[in-house]
């Protein structure tokens, strides 16, 4: 479980730095055939499942008839009974959620769409009805794993030589549904790590109806769905260059009213509605902190989970800074790569990715353009490493093979472990490899800065392999990360242990680069 705050104590830091100095000053030691490279020092940090972390969700079992039955039973209660029951529910749950009344109001309004007569109920009865259609969900009760880490957008108020970071984690709860949560903290000048306190409450980020769609981009994505061009233009011509989902729905309704005999219109408008719902925006209150928010599945594509967010701080050619993250949307049958974009982590835009090369899992964006184009590492065939280039971050049409499994510990498959990190010697790309007995290890390779297809070097043995203490879990014998961070002369690697928990390792950067250059 998390404590209110996690701080690596001074003894542990001194021990870690001592080990780093030993490996830096000592002679080169070979990597162990069944273990780590000797560069790695594990830190005494562990993030595990926590069943006490809960968010609220709508709870509407059984459809419209069931909702009507529940509301009819509540309608038979006296005002005194309603007041007493509401007081009891508030006493039980008010301390567990900030603004629980607002949640109940929201869920009452959803029920009222099915039972319009509820509009005349008293405020207390509305709240009680809303409470019946609300449930708690323990979003991290099963596992907390597959972390990614990047710069925090706010670097103010920290000591010289320090770095504030934001770390994402995949949280898994009931039904093995995955969501994304965050921790923040500071890496100090002496490599000490302070994690900010765990917040008292957590919130599901809410879909905003204010999301505006750019018509040219929306139409280009629609065409990839192979819609009827005339039907598409019929709706889109009535909209401005920017529109909301509400405006789109009104345009669709009018098109159906004006053209009732256009039987093929329905297929196209269904695709429009689906696309708008898959490209959504979620927000959190401006006074809420980043660790309070939970990105919970919202769309059909994500209905069974948002998996393995790979965060990157992207600096464009004009020095504009944005944060992107690629993740796998899972609907119980298919996996679809998606993209999240934000500047402050309080408003996040979710985008579908399009193009023939948008396949499989594990797409990771480079932190800047290369030759004027976006660049992405991917594993489109499930086995080999590819590079993809595009002038539009939403569309990826081609992928070119960069590397294939060559070492025994990666003969099954290789893939990236997050976005590459730019160093003076080249792009440092952490990789994962799968070997005998489906054993996952973390490796590393160095790519040329101007031509990332050119592999300067790669580790012959894993950088991090599952230890005896890390090999037991939901998926045994796995270590995995979705992104590391460089600070000072060290590489900090949060990593998952057997799809259950998360640990932290630190690696002396120059030693790692030297080993890669000699490979």
C-alpha positions in Angstrom: 0.0 0.0 0.0 1.0 3.6 -0.4 1.8 5.7 2.6 0.9 9.4 2.9 4.3 10.1 1.4 7.2 8.1 0.2 10.7 9.4 0.7 13.9 7.5 0.0 15.8 7.9 3.2 19.3 9.3 3.3 20.9 6.0 4.1 19.3 4.4 1.1 20.4 7.2 -1.1 24.0 7.1 0.2 23.9 3.3 -0.4 22.7 3.7 -4.0 25.2 6.4 -4.7 28.0 4.3 -3.2 27.0 1.4 -5.5 26.9 3.8 -8.5 30.4 5.0 -7.6 31.7 1.5 -7.3 30.4 0.5 -10.7 31.6 3.8 -12.2 35.1 3.5 -10.8 35.5 -0.3 -11.0 36.5 -2.5 -13.8 33.9 -3.6 -16.4 31.9 -6.6 -15.3 30.0 -8.8 -17.7 26.2 -9.0 -17.5 25.0 -12.1 -15.9 23.4 -14.6 -18.3 20.3 -15.0 -16.1 20.2 -11.6 -14.4 20.7 -7.9 -14.6 23.6 -6.0 -16.1 25.7 -4.8 -13.2 24.9 -1.2 -13.9 21.5 -1.3 -12.2 20.8 -0.3 -8.6 17.3 -1.0 -7.4 15.9 1.6 -5.0 13.7 0.8 -2.0 10.5 2.0 -3.7 7.5 -0.2 -4.3 4.0 0.7 -5.5 1.4 -2.0 -5.0 -2.3 -2.6 -5.4 -4.5 -0.6 -3.0 -8.1 -1.6 -2.5 -8.8 1.6 -0.6 -8.6 3.8 -3.7 -12.1 4.3 -5.1 -13.9 6.5 -7.6 -17.6 6.8 -8.2 -19.2 5.3 -11.4 -22.8 5.2 -12.7 -24.7 2.1 -11.7 -27.7 1.2 -13.9 -28.2 -2.5 -13.9 -31.0 -4.1 -15.9 -32.0 -1.3 -18.3 -34.8 1.1 -18.4 -37.4 -1.2 -16.8 -35.2 -1.7 -13.8 -34.6 2.0 -13.4 -38.3 2.6 -13.4 -38.9 -0.1 -10.8 -36.3 1.4 -8.4 -37.6 4.9 -8.8 -41.2 3.7 -8.1 -40.1 2.1 -4.9 -38.3 5.3 -3.8 -41.4 7.3 -4.7 -43.4 5.3 -2.1 -41.1 6.4 0.8 -42.3 9.2 3.0 -40.3 12.5 3.2 -39.1 11.5 6.7 -37.9 8.2 5.4 -36.1 9.9 2.5 -34.4 12.4 4.9 -33.3 9.6 7.2 -32.0 7.3 4.5 -30.1 10.2 2.7 -28.5 11.2 6.0 -27.3 7.6 6.5 -25.9 7.3 3.0 -24.1 10.7 3.4 -22.6 9.6 6.7 -21.3 6.4 5.1 -19.8 8.0 1.9 -19.4 11.7 2.3 -15.9 11.4 3.7 -14.8 9.1 1.0 -15.6 11.5 -1.9 -15.3 15.2 -2.3 -18.7 16.7 -3.5 -20.6 13.5 -3.4 -23.8 15.5 -3.8 -22.7 16.6 -7.3 -22.1 13.0 -8.3 -25.6 12.0 -7.1 -27.1 14.9 -9.0 -25.4 13.8 -12.2 -26.5 10.2 -11.9 -30.1 11.4 -11.0 -30.1 13.4 -14.2 -29.2 10.2 -16.1 -32.1 8.4 -14.5 -34.5 11.3 -15.2 -33.8 10.8 -19.0 -35.4 7.4 -18.6 -38.1 8.4 -16.2 -39.1 12.1 -17.0 -41.7 12.2 -14.1 -38.7 12.4 -11.7 -38.3 16.1 -12.4 -41.0 17.0 -9.9 -39.2 15.2 -7.0 -37.8 17.1 -4.0 -34.0 17.8 -3.9 -33.6 15.3 -1.1 -35.4 12.6 -3.1 -33.4 13.4 -6.2 -30.1 12.9 -4.2 -31.4 9.6 -2.8 -32.3 8.4 -6.2 -28.9 9.4 -7.5 -27.2 7.4 -4.7 -29.0 4.3 -5.8 -27.6 4.7 -9.3 -24.0 5.2 -8.1 -21.4 2.7 -7.2 -17.8 2.8 -5.9 -15.1 1.2 -8.0 -11.7 0.2 -6.6 -9.7 1.0 -9.6 -6.3 -0.2 -8.2 -7.4 -3.2 -6.2 -5.8 -5.8 -8.4 -2.5 -4.2 -9.7 -0.5 -1.1 -10.2 2.1 -1.4 -12.9 3.6 -0.5 -16.3 4.8 3.0 -15.3 6.0 5.9 -17.5 7.7 9.1 -16.3 8.4 12.5 -17.7 9.0 16.1 -16.7 6.2 17.8 -14.8 4.8 20.9 -16.7 5.5 23.0 -13.6 9.2 23.2 -12.5 8.8 26.2 -10.2 9.6 26.2 -6.5 12.2 23.4 -6.4 15.8 23.4 -5.5 18.7 24.1 -7.9 19.6 20.9 -9.7 16.3 19.3 -9.0 13.6 18.0 -11.4 9.9 17.7 -10.7 8.3 14.7 -12.5 5.0 13.2 -13.3 4.7 9.4 -13.3 1.7 7.5 -14.8 0.7 4.0 -13.7 -1.7 1.5 -15.1 -4.2 0.6 -12.3 -6.3 -2.5 -12.6 -9.5 -3.2 -10.6 -12.6 -5.4 -10.7 -13.1 -7.2 -14.0 -9.5 -6.5 -14.9 -10.5 -3.1 -16.3 -7.4 -0.8 -16.5 -7.3 3.0 -16.0 -4.5 5.5 -15.7 -3.4 7.2 -12.5 -0.6 9.5 -11.6 2.0 10.2 -9.0 4.2 13.3 -8.8 7.4 14.1 -7.0 10.9 15.6 -7.2 14.3 14.1 -8.0 16.9 16.2 -6.0 20.3 17.3 -7.0 21.8 14.4 -5.0 19.4 11.9 -6.6 17.1 11.7 -3.6 13.5 11.1 -4.6 10.5 12.7 -2.9 7.0 11.5 -3.9 4.2 13.9 -3.1 1.6 12.7 -0.6 -1.1 10.4 -1.8 -4.3 12.5 -2.2 -7.3 11.9 0.1 -9.7 11.6 -2.8 -9.5 10.5 -6.5 -11.7 11.6 -9.4 -12.7 10.2 -12.7 -11.9 12.8 -15.3 -15.2 13.8 -17.0 -15.9 14.0 -20.7 -16.4 17.6 -21.7 -19.1 18.5 -24.2 -17.1 21.6 -25.1 -14.5 19.6 -27.2 -14.3 21.2 -30.6 -13.5 19.2 -33.7 -11.6 20.6 -36.7 -13.6 19.9 -39.8 -10.7 19.0 -42.2 -9.2 16.5 -39.6 -12.6 15.1 -38.8 -13.4 14.5 -42.5 -10.1 12.9 -43.2 -10.6 10.5 -40.4 -14.1 9.8 -41.6 -12.9 8.9 -45.1 -10.7 6.3 -43.5 -13.8 4.7 -42.2 -15.0 4.4 -45.9 -18.2 6.5 -45.5 -20.4 7.7 -48.3 -18.9 11.1 -49.5 -22.2 12.7 -50.4 -23.8 11.7 -47.1 -20.8 13.0 -45.3 -20.9 16.4 -47.1 -24.6 16.7 -46.5 -23.9 16.9 -42.7 -20.5 18.5 -42.7 -21.5 21.4 -45.0 -23.9 22.7 -42.4 -21.2 22.9 -39.8 -18.4 25.5 -39.3 -14.7 24.8 -39.4 -14.9 24.0 -35.7 -17.8 22.3 -34.0 -18.9 20.5 -30.9 -20.5 17.0 -30.6 -23.8 18.7 -29.7 -23.6 20.8 -32.9 -22.8 17.6 -34.8 -25.7 15.7 -33.3 -28.1 18.6 -34.3 -26.7 18.6 -37.9 -27.2 14.8 -38.1 -30.8 15.1 -36.8 -31.6 17.8 -39.4 -30.1 15.8 -42.2 -32.3 12.8 -41.3 -35.4 15.1 -41.1 -34.7 16.7 -44.5 -33.8 13.5 -46.3 -35.9 10.7 -44.9 -35.6 8.6 -48.1 -31.8 8.6 -48.0 -31.5 5.2 -46.5 -27.7 5.0 -46.6 -27.4 8.2 -44.6 -27.7 6.3 -41.3 -24.6 4.3 -41.8 -22.5 7.4 -42.4 -24.0 9.4 -39.5 -23.4 6.4 -37.2 -19.8 6.5 -38.2 -19.7 10.3 -37.5 -21.2 9.8 -34.0 -18.8 6.9 -33.2 -15.8 9.0 -34.3 -16.8 12.0 -32.3 -17.2 9.8 -29.1 -13.8 8.2 -29.7 -12.1 11.6 -30.0 -13.1 13.2 -26.8 -11.8 15.6 -24.1 -11.6 15.0 -20.4 -11.2 17.6 -17.8 -10.7 18.0 -14.0 -11.4 21.0 -11.8 -8.6 23.6 -11.9 -8.1 23.4 -8.1 -7.5 19.6 -8.3 -4.0 18.2 -8.3 -2.7 15.8 -11.0 -2.4 12.9 -8.5 -6.1 13.2 -7.8 -7.2 12.4 -11.4 -8.1 9.0 -12.8 -8.3 8.5 -16.6 -11.1 5.9 -16.8 -12.3 4.2 -20.0 -14.9 6.4 -21.7 -15.4 5.2 -25.2 -16.4 1.9 -26.9 -12.9 1.2 -28.0 -11.7 1.5 -24.3 -14.6 -0.3 -22.7 -12.3 -2.9 -21.1 -9.3 -0.8 -20.4 -6.8 1.9 -21.1 -3.4 0.2 -21.1 0.3 1.1 -21.0 0.4 4.9 -21.4 3.8 6.0 -22.8 4.2 9.6 -21.8 6.6 12.0 -23.6 7.4 15.7 -23.3 7.4 16.8 -26.9 9.3 20.0 -27.9 8.4 21.1 -31.4 10.6 23.0 -33.9 9.2 26.3 -32.7 10.0 25.4 -29.0 6.3 24.8 -28.2 6.0 22.1 -25.5 3.2 19.6 -25.5 2.8 16.3 -23.7 1.7 13.3 -25.7 1.0 9.7 -24.6 0.2 6.7 -26.7 -1.8 3.9 -25.2 -3.7 0.7 -26.1 -7.4 0.9 -26.0 -9.0 -2.5 -25.4 -12.7 -3.4 -25.9 -12.5 -7.0 -24.8 -11.7 -8.3 -28.3 -9.5 -5.8 -30.2 -6.6 -3.5 -29.2 -6.4 -0.1 -30.9 -3.6 2.4 -30.4 -4.8 5.9 -29.3 -3.2 9.2 -28.5 -3.6 11.6 -25.5 -2.5 15.2 -25.8 -2.2 17.9 -23.1 -0.3 21.0 -22.0 -1.2 21.0 -18.3 -2.7 17.6 -17.4 -6.0 19.3 -16.4 -7.5 19.1 -19.9 -6.6 16.1 -22.0 -7.6 15.5 -25.6 -8.0 11.9 -26.7 -7.4 11.1 -30.4 -7.9 8.1 -32.5 -4.7 7.3 -34.5 -5.2 6.5 -38.2 -3.4 5.0 -41.1 -2.3 1.6 -42.3 0.6 1.5 -39.8 -1.6 2.0 -36.8 -1.5 -1.6 -35.6 -0.8 -3.7 -32.5 0.6 -2.3 -29.2 3.6 -0.3 -28.1 3.8 2.9 -30.2 6.2 5.4 -28.6 6.7 9.0 -30.0 10.2 10.5 -30.2 10.4 13.7 -28.1 11.0 16.0 -31.1 10.7 15.9 -34.9 13.5 14.3 -37.0 14.0 15.9 -40.4 10.8 17.9 -39.9 8.7 14.9 -39.3 7.2 13.2 -36.3 8.8 9.8 -35.5 7.4 6.8 -33.7 8.8 3.5 -32.6 6.4 0.7 -33.0 5.9 -3.1 -33.2 3.2 -3.4 -35.8 3.7 -7.2 -36.4 3.9 -8.1 -32.7 7.5 -9.3 -33.1 10.0 -6.7 -34.5 10.9 -3.1 -33.9 9.8 -0.6 -36.6 10.2 3.2 -37.1 7.4 5.3 -38.6 7.5 8.9 -39.9 4.7 11.3 -40.5 4.0 15.0 -41.1 0.7 14.6 -39.2 0.7 13.1 -35.8 -2.8 11.6 -36.3 -1.9 9.6 -39.5 0.7 6.9 -39.8 0.7 5.2 -43.2 4.1 3.4 -43.4 6.4 1.5 -41.0 9.9 0.4 -41.8 11.7 -2.5 -40.0 14.5 -1.2 -37.7 15.5 -4.3 -35.8 14.6 -7.9 -35.2 15.2 -10.3 -32.3 18.9 -11.2 -32.2 19.7 -12.2 -28.6 18.5 -15.4 -27.0 16.7 -13.5 -24.2 14.6 -11.7 -26.9 14.0 -14.5 -29.5 10.2 -14.4 -29.1 9.8 -10.7 -29.7 11.2 -7.2 -29.1 9.6 -3.9 -28.6 10.2 -0.5 -27.1 9.9 0.4 -23.4 8.8 4.0 -23.9 9.9 7.0 -25.9 13.6 7.3 -26.7 15.7 9.7 -24.6 18.0 12.1 -26.4 21.7 12.0 -25.2 24.9 13.4 -26.5 25.8 10.0 -28.0 22.4 9.2 -29.6 18.9 8.2 -28.9 18.8 5.9 -25.9 15.9 3.5 -26.5 14.9 1.1 -23.7 13.5 -2.1 -25.1 11.8 -5.2 -23.9 12.6 -8.7 -25.0 10.7 -12.0 -24.5 12.7 -15.2 -24.1 12.3 -18.8 -22.8 9.3 -19.4 -20.5 7.8 -16.0 -21.6 10.4 -14.2 -19.5 10.3 -10.4 -20.2 13.5 -8.4 -19.7 14.4 -4.8 -20.2 17.2 -4.0 -22.6 18.8 -0.9 -24.2 20.0 0.2 -27.6 21.6 3.4 -28.9 20.4 5.0 -32.2 21.9 7.7 -34.3 20.4 11.1 -33.7 20.0 12.0 -37.3 19.3 8.5 -38.7 17.6 6.4 -36.0 17.5 3.4 -38.3 21.3 3.2 -37.6 21.8 1.2 -34.4 25.0 2.3 -32.8 24.9 -0.4 -30.2 22.7 -2.6 -28.0 23.2 -4.6 -24.8 24.0 -8.2 -25.4 22.3 -9.1 -22.1 19.3 -7.5 -20.3 19.7 -4.2 -18.5 17.0 -5.4 -16.0 15.8 -8.9 -15.6 13.2 -10.2 -13.1 14.8 -11.1 -9.7 13.5 -13.8 -7.4 11.6 -11.2 -5.5 10.0 -9.8 -8.7 9.1 -12.8 -10.7 5.8 -13.7 -8.9 2.7 -11.9 -9.9 -0.4 -11.8 -12.1 1.9 -12.5 -15.1 5.1 -14.2 -13.7 8.6 -13.5 -14.8 8.1 -10.0 -16.2 9.8 -6.7 -15.8 8.5 -3.9 -18.0 8.5 -0.1 -18.3 6.7 2.4 -20.4 9.3 5.1 -20.0 12.3 6.3 -18.1 13.7 9.8 -17.3 17.2 11.2 -17.5 18.4 13.6 -14.8 22.0 14.7 -14.2 24.3 11.8 -14.7 21.7 9.1 -14.0 18.8 7.3 -15.7 15.8 6.7 -13.5 13.7 3.7 -14.5 10.3 3.0 -12.9 9.4 -0.6 -13.9 6.6 -3.1 -13.4 7.1 -6.4 -11.7 5.1 -9.3 -13.1 2.1 -7.1 -13.9 1.4 -6.6 -10.2 3.5 -3.9 -8.7 6.1 -1.2 -9.6 9.6 -0.6 -8.5 12.4 1.9 -9.3 15.9 1.5 -10.6 18.7 3.9 -11.2 21.5 3.5 -13.8 24.7 5.6 -14.2 24.1 7.2 -17.6 27.7 7.5 -18.9 28.5 3.9 -18.0 25.5 2.7 -19.9 26.4 4.8 -22.9 30.0 3.6 -22.8 28.8 0.0 -22.8 26.5 0.6 -25.7 29.2 2.3 -27.7 31.5 -0.7 -27.2 28.9 -3.3 -28.1 
